[in-house]
Amino acid sequence: MAMSRSKKPLIQPLVLDASVILKWVLPADSEAFHSQAWAIGEAIHRKQVRVSVPGLWLYEVGNLLARKFPAQARDQLADLEIILGAGEIINADWMAEILRLVNRYSVTFYDAAYHGLAIIQNALLITADEKYLRTVGKEDCAIHLKDWQMEP
């Protein structure tokens, strides 16, 4: 009798920017696409996606939480750090990609850091930053949060 070999599901590599990460901790009624962000969180929990973030995520997210929700900021940041870790440390290839994006599109180094990480990791940047997406146009590896779906 032949044994059937089951296929191991592929793990989708993602890079999430601060606009998506914040949706996990900000009040749901104040955030568009909250349910889509939570779907990514569920996919992380089920190990269907692998998420990478630049180390600067903590500073961007922490800045907003510390100013707008100081009483909850410490606990929320600790919870997020459990999920995301400290973030990736920049290397030469990633730096080159960031600088290419900054120079080509006149975007911020911060935004380009997330996008550049996705490009060098052959991952998909998920963002809710519509202005950034309009600016980079059809550049590879970046989509709006509302358009994300698990790969079959």
C-alpha positions as CSV (number, residue, x, y, z in Angstrom):
1,M,0.0,0.0,0.0
2,A,1.4,3.4,-1.0
3,M,1.7,5.9,1.7
4,S,0.3,9.3,1.0
5,R,2.6,12.2,1.6
6,S,0.8,15.3,3.0
7,K,2.1,18.6,1.9
8,K,3.3,20.9,4.6
9,P,1.6,24.2,4.3
10,L,3.8,27.1,3.1
11,I,4.4,29.8,5.6
12,Q,3.8,33.2,4.1
13,P,6.6,35.8,4.9
14,L,5.2,39.2,5.8
15,V,6.6,42.5,7.0
16,L,4.2,44.6,8.9
17,D,4.6,48.3,9.3
18,A,3.5,50.4,12.3
19,S,0.2,51.3,10.8
20,V,-0.8,47.6,11.0
21,I,0.9,46.8,14.3
22,L,-1.0,49.7,16.0
23,K,-4.3,48.2,14.9
24,W,-3.7,45.4,17.4
25,V,-3.7,47.7,20.4
26,L,-5.7,50.8,19.5
27,P,-9.4,50.9,20.1
28,A,-11.2,48.9,17.3
29,D,-13.8,51.5,16.7
30,S,-11.1,54.1,15.9
31,E,-9.2,51.9,13.4
32,A,-10.2,51.1,9.8
33,F,-9.3,47.6,8.7
34,H,-9.1,46.4,12.3
35,S,-10.5,43.0,11.5
36,Q,-7.9,42.5,8.7
37,A,-5.1,43.3,11.1
38,W,-6.6,40.8,13.6
39,A,-6.7,38.2,10.8
40,I,-3.0,38.6,10.4
41,G,-2.6,38.2,14.2
42,E,-4.6,34.9,14.0
43,A,-2.4,33.7,11.1
44,I,0.7,34.4,13.2
45,H,-0.8,32.5,16.1
46,R,-1.5,29.5,13.8
47,K,2.0,29.8,12.3
48,Q,0.7,30.3,8.8
49,V,2.8,33.5,8.4
50,R,6.2,34.5,9.4
51,V,6.5,38.2,10.4
52,S,9.6,40.3,10.3
53,V,9.8,43.9,11.3
54,P,12.7,46.4,11.5
55,G,13.9,47.3,14.9
56,L,12.5,50.7,14.6
57,W,8.9,49.4,15.0
58,L,9.2,49.7,18.7
59,Y,10.1,53.4,18.5
60,E,7.3,54.2,16.0
61,V,4.6,52.3,17.9
62,G,6.0,53.3,21.3
63,N,5.9,57.0,20.4
64,L,2.2,57.0,19.6
65,L,1.2,54.8,22.5
66,A,3.3,56.7,25.1
67,R,1.7,60.0,24.0
68,K,-1.9,58.9,23.5
69,F,-2.3,56.0,25.9
70,P,0.4,56.4,28.6
71,A,-1.3,54.3,31.2
72,Q,-1.4,51.2,28.8
73,A,1.7,51.8,26.8
74,R,4.1,49.6,28.9
75,D,1.8,46.6,28.8
76,Q,0.8,47.0,25.2
77,L,4.5,47.3,24.1
78,A,5.4,44.3,26.1
79,D,2.6,42.3,24.5
80,L,3.7,43.4,21.0
81,E,7.3,42.6,21.7
82,I,6.3,39.0,22.6
83,I,4.7,38.7,19.1
84,L,7.2,40.6,17.1
85,G,10.5,40.4,19.0
86,A,13.0,43.2,18.9
87,G,13.1,43.4,15.1
88,E,15.7,42.9,12.5
89,I,19.1,44.6,12.6
90,I,20.1,46.4,9.4
91,N,22.7,45.0,7.0
92,A,24.4,46.2,3.9
93,D,21.9,44.8,1.4
94,W,18.9,46.1,3.3
95,M,20.5,49.5,3.6
96,A,21.1,49.6,-0.1
97,E,17.4,48.8,-0.7
98,I,16.2,51.4,1.7
99,L,18.4,54.1,0.1
100,R,17.1,53.1,-3.4
101,L,13.5,53.5,-2.3
102,V,14.2,56.8,-0.5
103,N,16.0,58.2,-3.6
104,R,13.6,56.9,-6.2
105,Y,10.4,57.9,-4.4
106,S,11.4,60.6,-1.9
107,V,9.8,58.6,0.9
108,T,11.1,58.6,4.5
109,F,13.9,56.3,5.6
110,Y,11.5,54.9,8.2
111,D,8.9,53.9,5.7
112,A,11.5,52.6,3.3
113,A,13.0,50.5,6.0
114,Y,9.8,48.3,6.3
115,H,9.5,48.1,2.5
116,G,13.2,47.4,1.9
117,L,13.1,44.6,4.5
118,A,10.2,43.0,2.6
119,I,12.1,43.2,-0.7
120,I,15.3,41.7,0.6
121,Q,13.5,38.9,2.5
122,N,11.2,38.2,-0.5
123,A,8.3,38.9,1.7
124,L,5.2,41.1,1.4
125,L,4.9,44.5,3.1
126,I,1.5,45.0,4.6
127,T,0.6,48.6,5.3
128,A,-2.4,50.8,5.9
129,D,-0.5,53.8,4.8
130,E,-2.3,54.7,1.6
131,K,-0.1,57.7,0.9
132,Y,3.0,55.6,0.9
133,L,1.4,53.1,-1.5
134,R,0.3,55.8,-3.9
135,T,3.9,57.2,-3.8
136,V,5.6,53.9,-4.6
137,G,3.0,52.9,-7.1
138,K,3.5,49.5,-8.5
139,E,6.8,48.8,-6.6
140,D,7.1,45.1,-5.7
141,C,6.3,43.6,-2.4
142,A,3.8,46.1,-0.9
143,I,0.1,46.0,-0.5
144,H,-2.6,47.6,1.5
145,L,-3.9,45.8,4.6
146,K,-7.4,45.6,3.1
147,D,-6.0,43.6,0.2
148,W,-4.1,40.9,2.2
149,Q,-5.3,37.4,2.1
150,M,-3.7,34.1,3.2
151,E,-2.1,32.4,0.3
152,P,-3.9,29.1,-0.6
